[in-house]
């Protein structure tokens, strides 16, 4: 299951978090809720496809 984070996350930390396996990071500047939800759906779909094809 992909892990996503949200909140006030310094840009300097975002790269390390993604390297550590975080699949999505959403901050206050990501305010378009429909876009965030669609992104999360795509993350889950990619993860499910990867498991099926593994």
Secondary structure, DSSP 4 states (H G I P E B T S, - for coil): ---EEES---HHHHHHHHHTT--EEE-TT---HHHHHHHHHHHHHHHHHHHHT-
